[in-house]
Amino acid sequence: MKIAVYPGSFDPMTNGHLDILKRAASLFDHLIVGVLVNQNKKCLFSPEERVDMINEATHDLENVRVMHFNGLLVDFCDKVGATAVIRGLRAVSDYEYEVQMFAANYKLNPKVETIFLMSQPKYSFLSSSVVKEIAFYGGHIEDMVTPAIAEALKNRMKG
């Protein structure tokens, strides 16, 4: 059984993330979305809220499981039995960072492969930071995130 992990902070998950997730889910028996809990990163949504939003967005994908984790990605992969990590790439700048992460993870555990999936061109500009900034100023985000995530963002920005 082939298991992969798609890690990220997903604060919030965008349609670009969802596209990578769905494409990766079609390649593996099981895909685990690992919502990173990073104490150094200020997130808009709690880990539990992010897990719930992703679960809602992926409820129709039977081979996808969502859970949060902290610590080293390779340790999380060992814990869940994953042999691959999925990473989405939007631009050259993503690649430079991701190659560094690949090298570190490979040194820690060469049994876990990293697979890069290119973003569709229509999502190449999209990031959680961009979506949050647009939402903060009341801009149109409905084509950038799922309807439930758009609603959660609007509600969070009001409060």
C-alpha positions in Angstrom: 0.0 0.0 0.0 1.5 3.4 -1.1 1.0 6.2 1.4 2.0 9.8 0.8 1.9 12.9 3.1 1.0 16.3 1.7 2.3 18.7 4.5 1.7 22.4 5.0 0.3 25.0 7.3 -2.8 25.4 5.1 -3.8 28.7 6.8 -6.1 28.5 4.9 -6.2 25.8 2.2 -6.5 27.5 -1.2 -7.9 26.0 -4.4 -4.3 25.6 -5.5 -3.6 23.4 -2.5 -6.8 21.5 -3.2 -5.8 20.9 -6.8 -2.4 19.5 -5.8 -4.1 17.4 -3.1 -6.7 15.9 -5.5 -4.0 15.1 -8.1 -1.8 13.5 -5.5 -4.7 11.5 -4.1 -5.2 9.9 -7.5 -1.5 8.7 -7.5 -1.5 7.0 -4.1 -3.6 4.4 -2.2 -3.7 6.8 0.8 -2.9 10.5 1.1 -2.5 12.1 4.5 -2.8 15.8 4.6 -0.4 16.9 7.4 -1.4 20.2 8.9 1.8 21.6 10.4 1.6 23.1 13.9 4.5 25.6 13.9 4.9 27.5 17.2 7.0 30.2 15.3 4.3 30.9 12.8 1.3 33.1 13.6 -1.7 31.4 12.1 -5.2 32.8 11.6 -6.9 29.5 12.2 -6.1 26.9 14.9 -4.8 23.5 13.8 -8.2 21.9 14.6 -10.0 24.6 12.5 -7.6 24.0 9.6 -8.1 20.2 9.8 -11.9 20.7 9.9 -11.9 23.0 6.9 -9.7 20.5 4.9 -11.9 17.6 5.9 -15.0 19.5 4.6 -13.2 20.3 1.3 -12.1 16.7 0.8 -15.1 14.8 2.2 -15.7 13.1 -1.2 -12.1 11.7 -1.4 -12.2 8.4 0.4 -8.4 7.9 0.4 -7.6 11.2 2.1 -7.1 11.6 5.8 -6.3 14.9 7.5 -4.4 15.3 10.7 -2.2 17.9 12.4 1.4 17.3 13.5 4.4 19.0 14.9 8.0 18.1 14.8 10.0 16.7 11.9 8.2 15.8 8.7 10.2 12.6 8.3 9.1 11.5 11.8 5.5 12.1 10.9 6.0 10.1 7.7 7.4 7.2 9.8 4.5 7.5 12.2 1.9 7.2 9.5 3.8 4.7 7.2 4.3 7.2 4.4 7.0 6.6 1.8 6.5 9.9 -0.1 6.0 13.6 0.5 4.0 15.7 -1.9 5.1 19.3 -2.5 3.4 21.8 -4.8 5.5 24.2 -6.9 4.2 27.5 -8.2 7.4 29.2 -9.3 11.2 29.1 -9.3 11.3 30.7 -5.9 9.3 27.7 -4.5 11.7 25.3 -6.1 14.8 26.8 -4.4 13.2 26.5 -0.9 11.8 23.0 -1.6 15.1 21.7 -2.8 16.6 22.7 0.5 13.8 21.0 2.4 14.2 17.9 0.2 17.9 17.7 1.0 17.4 18.0 4.7 14.6 15.4 4.7 16.6 13.0 2.5 19.6 13.3 4.9 17.3 12.5 7.8 15.4 9.6 6.1 16.4 8.6 2.5 13.5 6.1 2.4 11.0 9.0 2.1 10.8 10.3 -1.5 9.8 13.8 -2.3 7.5 14.3 -5.3 7.0 17.7 -6.8 3.7 18.6 -8.5 3.6 21.8 -10.6 0.7 24.1 -9.9 -1.8 24.7 -12.7 -1.0 28.1 -14.2 -4.3 29.5 -13.0 -3.1 28.9 -9.4 0.5 30.0 -9.8 0.0 33.3 -8.0 -2.2 31.9 -5.3 -1.0 31.5 -1.7 -2.6 31.5 1.7 -1.0 34.9 2.5 -2.5 36.5 -0.7 -5.9 35.1 0.1 -5.8 36.4 3.7 -4.7 39.8 2.6 -7.4 40.1 0.0 -10.0 38.8 2.5 -8.7 41.4 5.1 -9.5 44.2 2.7 -12.9 42.7 1.7 -11.8 41.6 -1.7 -13.4 38.8 -3.8 -11.9 35.4 -2.7 -14.6 33.1 -3.8 -12.6 31.7 -6.7 -9.5 31.2 -4.6 -10.9 29.0 -1.8 -13.9 26.7 -1.2 -17.2 28.4 -0.3 -16.8 27.2 3.3 -13.3 28.5 3.7 -14.4 31.8 2.1 -17.1 32.1 4.7 -14.7 31.2 7.6 -12.3 33.8 6.4 -14.9 36.5 6.1 -16.2 35.7 9.6 -12.7 35.7 11.1 -11.9 39.0 9.5 -15.0 40.5 11.0 -14.0 39.4 14.5 
